[in-house]
């Protein structure tokens, strides 16, 4: 699924109307019907009453059509229209005429007059602005939005919460705080940004039948990694394969007090299908690792920290490094040797990234198409401070292009930036994964997929989706609060099954 700007979505609407027998008013009818169908599917049509707030644009026209449809189902509906002295769009006016032929009460809200009472228990439908906003809310509209937010009633926004900019960050401006957002046909960038989450709530993308041929002629802002994309990448294991067919991976991980990071990355690597795994760890972790993950081989490369580089790096198909290694100068010296002697793409995480930030000359040695998996703070050490989330994503894209690496910026909607400029938001995963060790598991998964000869861009896309899907499956059984990183590992297998 693509992620489009507001302008691109409007162009998609126009393309559909030009190339199929549907008018703009009928497309509006289709959108309103999709929203009412969603309300029915969620059992919300049986609620006692709806208050629908409609601006005078096409988003407001959607709201008027919804009011007519809900009234036809026998539901009490009131419509509220802020009055600014202009008529509104043509389709808004036509839907207003249609609504006048029903028994739906229509209230025009005048600036300076008291705002409507919002009794508890009603559902508020926000159809004020949609994707049409081009400046922060102010004046009467801001007052109305704050009034709705203060009511504590459940709000469902149509296409976009009013006040939210479709194509980027909104903070510090105000917007409707929605419980649900029903957006049409595809995600808009704002609906994937964590800092906007208090405004958009739970997002549902409703198909309103826009012609798919339009997509082939445009460049999307981003794409999303969904089940369909991950399934298309997944490869079955050949029936007559042996362990050598699935590669030999090396993990450089762990230090005194952080051997658990090595254990989790190692098991995740093997659960991801690597044929062989060697772990380069300090001597302090040898017994722990070989007891916890007996399927992995281990070589000691230091006492309490990694202070040496393994020999004969050419025998490894993929290397992952960073979980729990610390930033001691001796560890940095060992990584510098690895960089000098291994020229295939690697997976770098955690303290390996912190060392890279301290050693900028390493960028020249880092193999192209290596996968870097920073969380936001690690990323800012690499790329500098970011003013907001959109700035961080743009810097990730630029870093990927300039350094010819793949940046996997971890978060609720993990962002993947490719060297060629393509970018993706991952749709799998949930808040159960916000625990220490989850990133170590991702490093293991990515390293295992690279060892299996998935090309780096496919390994990154499949790896982040598989990681999130395993977290979802784990939380379904253990509950959101109680999932541990070890549980994510245990559900990598079921996640592969779900993608088969």
C-alpha positions as CSV (number, residue, x, y, z in Angstrom):
1,X,0.0,0.0,0.0
2,X,1.3,3.5,-0.9
3,X,1.4,6.5,1.4
4,X,0.2,9.7,-0.5
5,X,0.1,13.4,0.1
6,X,-3.1,15.3,0.2
7,X,-2.5,16.7,-3.2
8,X,-1.8,13.2,-4.6
9,X,-5.1,11.9,-3.1
10,X,-7.0,14.7,-4.7
11,X,-5.4,13.9,-8.0
12,X,-6.4,10.2,-7.5
13,X,-10.0,11.3,-6.9
14,X,-9.9,13.4,-10.1
15,X,-8.3,10.5,-12.1
16,X,-11.1,8.2,-11.0
17,X,-13.8,10.6,-12.0
18,X,-12.1,11.2,-15.4
19,X,-11.6,7.5,-16.2
20,X,-14.8,5.9,-14.8
21,X,-18.5,6.7,-14.9
22,X,-18.7,8.3,-11.4
23,X,-19.3,12.0,-10.5
24,X,-17.8,13.8,-7.5
25,X,-21.1,13.7,-5.6
26,X,-21.4,9.9,-6.1
27,X,-17.8,9.4,-5.0
28,X,-18.7,11.4,-1.8
29,X,-21.7,9.1,-1.4
30,X,-19.5,6.1,-1.7
31,X,-17.1,7.5,1.0
32,X,-19.9,8.3,3.4
33,X,-21.4,4.8,2.9
34,X,-18.0,3.2,3.7
35,X,-17.9,5.2,6.9
36,X,-21.4,4.1,7.9
37,X,-20.6,0.5,7.0
38,X,-17.6,0.7,9.4
39,X,-19.8,2.1,12.2
40,X,-22.1,-0.9,11.7
41,X,-19.3,-3.4,11.7
42,X,-18.1,-2.0,15.0
43,X,-21.6,-2.1,16.5
44,X,-21.6,1.7,16.9
45,X,-24.8,2.4,14.8
46,X,-26.7,1.2,17.9
47,X,-25.4,4.1,19.9
48,X,-28.0,6.4,21.2
49,X,-27.1,9.6,19.3
50,X,-24.6,11.1,16.8
51,X,-23.5,14.7,16.6
52,X,-21.8,15.4,13.3
53,X,-19.8,18.6,12.9
54,X,-19.4,19.6,9.2
55,X,-17.3,22.2,7.6
56,X,-18.3,23.6,4.3
57,X,-15.8,21.7,2.2
58,X,-16.0,18.2,0.8
59,X,-15.1,16.7,4.1
60,X,-18.3,18.4,5.5
61,X,-20.2,17.0,2.5
62,X,-19.1,13.5,3.6
63,X,-20.5,14.3,7.1
64,X,-23.8,15.5,5.7
65,X,-24.2,12.3,3.6
66,X,-23.4,10.2,6.7
67,X,-26.1,12.0,8.7
68,X,-28.7,11.2,6.0
69,X,-27.7,7.6,6.0
70,X,-27.7,7.2,9.8
71,X,-31.1,8.9,10.0
72,X,-32.4,6.3,7.4
73,X,-31.2,3.6,9.8
74,X,-33.4,5.1,12.5
75,X,-30.5,6.7,14.5
76,X,-30.9,10.1,16.2
77,X,-28.5,12.5,14.4
78,X,-27.8,16.2,14.8
79,X,-25.6,18.2,12.4
80,X,-23.7,21.3,13.4
81,X,-22.2,23.6,10.7
82,X,-19.9,26.5,11.7
83,X,-21.1,29.6,9.8
84,X,-18.5,31.8,8.1
85,X,-20.7,33.6,5.6
86,X,-19.8,31.5,2.5
87,X,-21.8,28.8,0.8
88,X,-19.3,26.0,0.7
89,X,-18.4,23.7,-2.1
90,X,-20.9,22.6,-4.8
91,X,-21.1,19.0,-3.4
92,X,-21.5,20.3,0.1
93,X,-24.4,22.4,-1.0
94,X,-26.0,19.5,-2.9
95,X,-25.7,17.2,0.2
96,X,-27.1,20.0,2.4
97,X,-30.2,20.2,0.1
98,X,-30.6,16.5,0.4
99,X,-30.4,16.6,4.2
100,X,-33.0,19.3,4.3
101,X,-35.4,16.7,2.9
102,X,-35.0,14.6,6.0
103,X,-35.8,15.1,9.7
104,X,-32.2,15.6,10.7
105,X,-31.9,18.8,12.9
106,X,-29.3,21.2,11.3
107,X,-27.7,23.7,13.6
108,X,-25.6,26.6,12.2
109,X,-23.0,27.7,14.8
110,X,-22.3,31.5,14.7
111,X,-19.1,33.0,16.0
112,X,-19.7,34.8,19.2
113,X,-22.7,32.7,20.2
114,X,-22.5,29.9,22.8
115,X,-21.1,26.6,21.5
116,X,-23.4,23.6,21.5
117,X,-23.9,21.5,24.6
118,X,-22.2,18.1,24.2
119,X,-24.0,15.6,26.4
120,X,-22.0,12.6,27.6
121,X,-22.6,9.4,25.7
122,X,-23.1,10.8,22.3
123,X,-20.6,9.9,19.5
124,X,-19.1,12.9,17.8
125,X,-18.3,12.7,14.1
126,X,-15.6,15.2,13.0
127,X,-16.1,16.2,9.4
128,X,-14.9,19.8,9.7
129,X,-11.7,20.0,7.6
130,X,-10.4,16.6,6.4
131,X,-7.2,16.9,4.4
132,X,-7.8,20.5,3.3
133,X,-6.0,22.3,6.2
134,X,-3.1,24.5,5.1
135,X,-2.5,26.6,8.3
136,X,-2.8,26.0,12.0
137,X,-6.3,26.3,13.5
138,X,-7.2,29.7,14.9
139,X,-10.1,31.8,16.0
140,X,-13.6,30.3,16.0
141,X,-12.5,26.9,14.6
142,X,-9.8,26.5,17.2
143,X,-12.4,27.4,19.9
144,X,-14.8,24.7,18.5
145,X,-12.1,22.1,18.4
146,X,-11.0,22.8,22.0
147,X,-14.7,22.6,23.0
148,X,-15.0,19.2,21.4
149,X,-11.8,17.9,23.0
150,X,-12.9,19.1,26.4
151,X,-16.1,17.2,26.2
152,X,-14.4,13.8,26.6
153,X,-16.9,12.3,24.2
154,X,-15.6,9.7,21.7
155,X,-14.7,11.3,18.5
156,X,-14.5,9.7,15.1
157,X,-12.7,11.8,12.4
158,X,-13.4,11.4,8.7
159,X,-10.3,11.2,6.6
160,X,-8.2,13.3,8.9
161,X,-8.7,14.8,12.4
162,X,-9.5,18.5,12.0
163,X,-6.4,20.5,12.6
164,X,-3.9,17.8,11.6
165,X,-1.8,18.5,8.6
166,X,-2.0,15.6,6.2
167,X,1.6,15.7,5.1
168,X,3.6,16.2,8.2
169,X,3.9,17.3,11.8
170,X,1.2,19.4,13.5
171,X,2.8,20.1,16.9
172,X,2.6,22.6,18.6
173,X,-0.7,23.4,16.9
174,X,-4.0,22.0,18.2
175,X,-6.2,19.4,16.6
176,X,-9.2,17.2,17.3
177,X,-8.2,14.3,19.6
178,X,-10.0,11.4,17.9
179,X,-10.5,7.9,19.2
180,X,-10.8,6.6,15.6
181,X,-9.8,8.1,12.2
182,X,-11.5,6.7,9.0
183,X,-9.2,7.6,6.1
184,X,-9.9,6.8,2.5
185,X,-8.0,4.5,0.2
186,X,-4.5,4.9,1.6
187,X,-2.4,6.3,4.5
188,X,-1.4,9.9,4.6
189,X,2.0,10.7,6.1
190,X,0.6,12.3,9.3
191,X,-1.3,9.1,10.2
192,X,2.0,7.2,10.6
193,X,3.9,9.7,12.8
194,X,4.1,8.7,16.5
195,X,3.9,12.4,17.6
196,X,0.4,12.7,16.0
197,X,-0.9,9.5,17.6
198,X,-2.9,11.4,20.4
199,X,-4.8,13.1,17.6
200,X,-5.7,10.2,15.2
201,X,-6.2,7.3,17.6
202,X,-6.9,4.0,15.8
203,X,-6.7,4.4,12.0
204,X,-8.8,2.4,9.6
205,X,-8.2,2.7,5.8
206,X,-11.5,2.4,3.9
207,X,-11.5,1.4,0.2
208,X,-13.8,3.7,-1.8
209,X,-12.9,2.2,-5.2
210,X,-10.4,4.7,-6.5
211,X,-8.9,3.3,-9.7
212,X,-5.6,1.5,-8.9
213,X,-4.1,2.4,-12.3
214,X,-3.4,5.9,-11.0
215,X,-0.7,4.6,-8.7
216,X,1.6,3.4,-11.5
217,X,2.0,7.0,-12.8
218,X,3.1,8.7,-9.6
219,X,5.9,8.5,-7.0
220,X,4.4,7.7,-3.6
221,X,5.6,9.7,-0.6
222,X,6.3,6.4,1.2
223,X,5.0,2.8,1.1
224,X,3.9,0.6,3.9
225,X,5.2,-2.8,4.7
226,X,2.1,-5.0,5.1
227,X,1.3,-8.7,5.2
228,X,1.0,-8.9,1.4
229,X,4.4,-7.3,0.8
230,X,6.1,-9.5,3.5
231,X,4.5,-12.7,2.0
232,X,5.8,-11.8,-1.5
233,X,9.4,-11.7,-0.2
234,X,9.3,-14.9,2.0
235,X,11.0,-17.9,0.3
236,X,10.2,-21.5,1.2
237,X,13.1,-23.8,2.2
238,X,14.0,-26.2,-0.6
239,X,13.1,-29.8,0.3
240,X,16.6,-31.2,-0.3
241,X,18.5,-28.3,1.4
242,X,21.2,-28.8,4.0
243,X,22.5,-26.4,6.6
244,X,25.2,-25.0,4.3
245,X,22.5,-23.7,2.0
246,X,21.3,-21.3,4.7
247,X,24.5,-19.5,5.5
248,X,26.9,-19.1,8.4
249,X,26.2,-16.0,10.5
250,X,28.5,-14.3,12.9
251,X,27.1,-12.2,15.8
252,X,29.4,-9.9,17.8
253,X,27.5,-9.2,21.0
254,X,27.6,-9.1,24.8
255,X,29.8,-7.8,27.6
256,X,29.9,-8.2,31.3
257,X,26.3,-7.7,32.6
258,X,24.9,-7.7,29.0
259,X,25.3,-11.3,27.9
260,X,21.5,-11.5,27.7
261,X,21.6,-9.3,24.6
262,X,23.9,-11.8,22.9
263,X,21.6,-14.7,23.9
264,X,18.5,-13.1,22.5
265,X,20.2,-12.0,19.2
266,X,21.6,-15.5,18.8
267,X,18.4,-17.4,19.3
268,X,16.5,-14.9,17.0
269,X,19.1,-15.4,14.3
270,X,18.7,-19.2,14.4
271,X,14.9,-18.9,14.6
272,X,15.1,-16.8,11.4
273,X,16.5,-19.8,9.6
274,X,20.3,-19.3,9.5
275,X,22.0,-22.6,8.9
276,X,25.0,-22.0,11.2
277,X,25.7,-19.4,13.8
278,X,28.9,-18.4,15.5
279,X,28.9,-15.9,18.4
280,X,31.9,-13.8,19.1
281,X,31.5,-12.9,22.8
282,X,33.7,-12.2,25.8
283,X,34.8,-15.2,27.8
284,X,32.5,-14.0,30.6
285,X,29.5,-15.0,28.5
286,X,30.7,-18.4,27.1
287,X,29.0,-20.6,29.6
288,X,25.8,-18.5,29.6
289,X,25.5,-18.5,25.8
290,X,26.3,-22.2,25.2
291,X,23.9,-23.2,27.9
292,X,21.1,-20.9,26.7
293,X,21.6,-21.5,23.0
294,X,23.3,-24.8,22.5
295,X,22.7,-24.7,18.7
296,X,25.1,-21.8,18.4
297,X,28.9,-22.0,18.3
298,X,30.9,-19.5,20.3
299,X,34.4,-18.1,20.2
300,X,35.9,-16.0,23.0
301,X,37.2,-12.7,21.8
302,X,38.0,-10.9,25.1
303,X,37.5,-11.3,28.8
304,X,34.8,-9.0,30.0
305,X,34.3,-7.1,26.8
306,X,34.9,-7.8,23.1
307,X,38.5,-6.7,22.5
308,X,39.6,-8.9,19.6
309,X,38.3,-9.6,16.1
310,X,37.5,-13.2,15.1
311,X,39.9,-14.8,12.5
312,X,38.9,-15.8,9.0
313,X,35.9,-13.5,8.5
314,X,35.4,-14.7,4.9
315,X,33.7,-17.9,6.1
316,X,30.7,-15.9,7.3
317,X,27.9,-14.9,4.9
318,X,26.6,-12.2,7.3
319,X,27.7,-10.4,10.4
320,X,25.6,-8.7,13.0
321,X,27.2,-6.6,15.7
322,X,26.3,-4.3,18.5
323,X,23.9,-5.8,21.1
324,X,25.3,-5.3,24.6
325,X,29.0,-4.7,23.4
326,X,29.6,-1.4,25.2
327,X,31.8,1.4,23.9
328,X,35.2,0.6,25.3
329,X,38.1,1.7,23.2
330,X,39.3,-1.9,22.9
331,X,35.9,-2.9,21.5
332,X,36.1,0.0,19.0
333,X,39.5,-1.3,17.9
334,X,38.1,-4.8,17.4
335,X,35.2,-3.4,15.3
336,X,37.7,-1.4,13.2
337,X,39.4,-4.7,12.3
338,X,36.1,-6.2,11.3
339,X,35.3,-3.2,9.1
340,X,38.7,-3.5,7.4
341,X,38.4,-7.2,6.7
342,X,34.7,-7.9,5.9
343,X,33.3,-6.3,2.8
344,X,29.8,-7.7,2.7
345,X,26.8,-5.8,4.0
346,X,26.5,-6.1,7.8
347,X,23.8,-5.4,10.4
348,X,24.8,-2.8,13.0
349,X,22.8,-2.0,16.1
350,X,23.0,-0.5,19.6
351,X,26.6,0.2,20.8
352,X,28.0,-0.5,17.3
353,X,26.1,2.5,16.2
354,X,27.2,4.6,19.2
355,X,30.8,3.7,18.3
356,X,30.1,4.6,14.6
357,X,28.9,8.0,15.9
358,X,32.2,8.5,17.8
359,X,34.3,7.3,14.8
360,X,32.9,9.1,11.7
361,X,35.9,7.9,9.6
362,X,34.3,4.4,9.8
363,X,31.6,5.5,7.3
364,X,34.3,5.1,4.6
365,X,34.8,1.4,5.5
366,X,31.2,0.4,6.2
367,X,30.1,-1.8,3.3
368,X,27.4,-0.4,1.1
369,X,23.8,-1.8,1.8
370,X,24.7,-2.5,5.4
371,X,21.6,-2.3,7.7
372,X,21.7,0.1,10.6
373,X,19.0,-0.2,13.2
374,X,19.0,2.8,15.5
375,X,16.3,3.9,18.0
376,X,15.7,7.7,17.8
377,X,18.4,8.7,20.3
378,X,21.0,6.5,18.6
379,X,19.9,8.0,15.3
380,X,20.4,11.5,16.5
381,X,24.0,10.6,17.6
382,X,24.6,9.6,14.0
383,X,22.7,12.4,12.2
384,X,22.4,15.3,14.6
385,X,19.4,16.6,16.6
386,X,16.0,16.6,15.0
387,X,13.4,19.3,15.5
388,X,10.5,16.9,15.1
389,X,9.6,13.5,13.9
390,X,9.2,14.5,10.2
391,X,12.7,16.1,10.4
392,X,14.0,12.8,11.8
393,X,12.5,10.8,8.9
394,X,13.9,13.1,6.3
395,X,17.3,12.9,7.9
396,X,17.1,9.1,7.9
397,X,16.3,9.2,4.2
398,X,19.2,11.5,3.4
399,X,21.6,9.5,5.5
400,X,20.6,6.3,3.7
401,X,21.1,7.9,0.3
402,X,24.4,9.7,1.2
403,X,26.0,6.7,3.0
404,X,24.5,4.0,0.7
405,X,23.1,2.1,3.7
406,X,19.7,0.9,4.8
407,X,18.4,2.8,7.9
408,X,15.9,1.0,10.0
409,X,14.6,3.7,12.4
410,X,12.9,1.8,15.2
411,X,9.6,2.8,16.6
412,X,5.9,1.9,16.7
413,X,5.8,2.4,12.9
414,X,9.4,1.4,12.2
415,X,10.7,3.5,9.3
416,X,13.0,1.9,6.6
417,X,15.0,4.2,4.4
418,X,16.7,2.7,1.3
419,X,19.9,4.0,-0.4
420,X,17.9,4.7,-3.6
421,X,15.5,7.0,-1.7
422,X,12.6,4.6,-1.3
423,X,11.1,4.6,2.2
424,X,8.7,2.4,4.1
425,X,6.6,2.4,7.2
426,X,6.1,-1.0,8.9
427,X,2.5,-1.8,9.9
428,X,3.2,-4.9,12.1
429,X,3.9,-4.8,15.8
430,X,2.3,-3.2,18.9
431,X,3.1,-1.6,22.2
432,X,3.8,-5.0,23.8
433,X,7.2,-4.8,22.2
434,X,8.3,-1.7,24.1
435,X,10.6,-3.7,26.3
436,X,14.3,-4.1,26.7
437,X,15.7,-6.7,24.3
438,X,13.3,-6.2,21.4
439,X,16.0,-4.5,19.4
440,X,18.4,-7.3,20.0
441,X,15.9,-9.7,18.6
442,X,15.5,-7.6,15.5
443,X,19.3,-7.6,15.0
444,X,19.2,-11.4,15.2
445,X,16.4,-11.7,12.7
446,X,18.0,-9.4,10.2
447,X,21.4,-11.2,10.5
448,X,19.7,-14.6,10.0
449,X,17.9,-13.4,6.9
450,X,21.1,-11.9,5.5
451,X,22.9,-15.2,6.1
452,X,20.2,-17.0,4.1
453,X,21.1,-14.8,1.1
454,X,18.1,-12.5,1.3
455,X,19.4,-9.3,-0.4
456,X,19.7,-6.5,2.2
457,X,16.6,-4.5,1.1
458,X,14.4,-7.6,1.2
459,X,16.0,-8.7,4.5
460,X,15.2,-5.3,6.0
461,X,11.6,-5.2,4.8
462,X,10.8,-8.8,5.7
463,X,12.8,-8.6,9.0
464,X,10.9,-5.7,10.5
465,X,7.6,-7.1,9.5
466,X,8.4,-10.5,10.9
467,X,9.6,-9.0,14.1
468,X,6.4,-7.0,14.5
469,X,4.2,-9.9,13.6
470,X,5.9,-12.1,16.2
471,X,5.2,-9.4,18.8
472,X,1.6,-9.3,17.8
473,X,1.2,-13.1,18.1
474,X,3.0,-13.1,21.4
475,X,0.8,-10.4,22.9
476,X,-2.4,-12.2,21.7
477,X,-1.4,-15.1,24.0
478,X,0.5,-13.3,26.8
479,X,-1.2,-9.9,26.9
480,X,0.2,-6.5,26.0
481,X,1.9,-5.9,29.3
482,X,3.6,-9.2,29.8
483,X,5.4,-9.9,26.5
484,X,9.2,-10.3,27.0
485,X,11.7,-10.2,24.2
486,X,12.1,-13.9,24.7
487,X,8.4,-14.3,23.8
488,X,9.0,-12.4,20.5
489,X,11.6,-15.0,19.7
490,X,9.3,-17.9,20.5
491,X,6.8,-16.5,18.0
492,X,9.1,-16.0,15.1
493,X,8.2,-19.5,13.9
494,X,4.4,-18.9,14.0
495,X,5.1,-15.6,12.2
496,X,6.8,-17.4,9.4
497,X,3.8,-19.8,9.3
498,X,1.4,-16.9,9.0
499,X,3.4,-15.6,6.0
500,X,3.5,-18.9,4.2
